[in-house]
Structures are given as structure tokens and as C-alpha cells.
């Protein structure tokens, strides 16, 4: 009673061919799928107990914003004194540049 992964891949291929989903223009038109076996501990009539779709399109914006915030803190030397009190950073804070 396992799900055949080829069925999943064929279904995804049909989605791509029929353009049922709008993909980002700068990346590959792919969907990440994770299947898990049916749990022996949970009663269910379904063949698959887990299904995951992943979308990583906002990761670049997240890291950009994080870097901007870090640069702002570094420019103001915020929290630097806390690190200088630690023996590991007492000599130099070059690791943060």
C-alpha cells in the first residue's frame, strides 16, 4: 500500500506542463516533495502520512534584511562591550568584520 514515487513525479510534470502554478522567473521550475511512510501508530485511511512543499523564494530577502540590520548594529558598535568581556574576544573582534 505504498505510494509509488513515479506517480508523484508524473503528477508534478503535468502541473509544470499545464502551467497550473506560477513559478518564479529567475529559478528552476521545481517543487520539492517529501514523502513519509504511513505511521504504524496512527490509524488513517491515507497511504501517505506526510507531504511537504518547499518554497525558498524569500530567502534572499531575508538574508539581505539580516545583513542590513547587522551592519547597522556594527556601525554603532552595539553590544561590542559584552563581547570584549569574553576571553575569546578580548584581543580582537576581527571575526565580526
N, C-alpha and C positions, 0 to 999 in steps of 0.2 A: 504493500500500500504506500510505497514511497512516491514522491513526485519526481518525475523524470526531468532533470535539468535542461535537456534539449527542448522540452515543451516550453519552458520559461524563456529560453533564448529565442525560439521561434516567435513567441508572442511579442518579445521586445523588438525583434526585427520587423514585425508587422506594424508596431507602433511607430517605428522610425520611418518605414516606407510610406505609411499613410499620413505622416506628419501630424499625428494626434497630440503631440507635445511640442511646445516651442522650446528649442534648445538655445543656449547662449551662442552667439555668432563666433566668439573667439576660441571656443573649446570644442573638443570632440563630442559628437552627439552620442553620449553613452550614459547608461544608467547603471549604478552599482546595485547589485541584488545580493542579499544574504539569505540563505535558506537554512533552517534548522530542522533536525529530526523531531518527530512528534514526541512529546514528553510522555514517559510511561506513568507519570504520577498524576497527570491532569486528564480527566475524561473530556474528550472532544470528538466531534464527528469529522473534523477537518484533517486533511492529510498533512498540512504544514502547520507547525506551531509558531514559526517566526518568519517575518517578512520585513525587509528593510530597504528603503530607497534613500540614497545619499545625494545630497546637493552641496557642492563645495564652492559655489559661485561667489559667496560673500566673504570668503576667507581673506582675499587680498585687501579688501576694505577694512576688515577687522585688524589686520596686521599694520596697515597704514595708520589707522587711528591710534593703535597702541604705541607705535613708534613716535608719533607726534606728541602724545602725552608724556612718554619717557623723555623725549628731547626737552620738553617744557620743564619737567622736574629737574633734569640735569643742568639746564641753563640757570636755574635759580639755586642750584646746589641743595635742593630739598632732601632732607633725610641723610645727608652726607655724614654729619656728625655721628649718627648712630653707627654707621659702618666703620668710621675711623676708630671707634672704641673697641672694635673687634680685632683680636691679634692677627687674624688672617689678612686684614686690610690696613693695618696700622702703617705699613711702609708706603703703600701705593694703592691708588684707586684706578689704575690704568685699565683694569679689567672691565670697567663700566663704560669706557670710551669706544 
